[in-house]
């Protein structure tokens, strides 16, 4: 359990492990946001693309050949039911957990607390138009 001590990140529980094994075709219309730099797409925990972690996966396009993928479960109080990270709808410039209001850059780094840990990153691999995401 989390405590109110000033012990920093050691006081917070870690996000639980869940398998991530996703493959998406970037030409598919549902992933059209990934056709542009800084585009973000949220993938569900279970779906046609495969298994997507604890609460789903966020995919961020850095450029045409580089993609990042992050767990949607916020690292601050990850066991809270509302702990879910999404693209900030008003600015579209950062990721935000609407539960605790932690903010993260599009590279997964903390830019506003209370979270002190970055988003959990997953490995990505691009072959042609197929993007694989695994842990």
Secondary structure, 3 states (H helix, E strand, C coil): CCCCCCCHHHHCCCCCCCCEEEEEECCCHHHHHHHCCCCEEEECCEECCEEECCCCEEEEEEECCEEEEEECCCCCCCCCCCCCEEECCCCCCCEEECCCCCEECCCCCEEECCCCCCCCEEEEEEECCEEEEEC
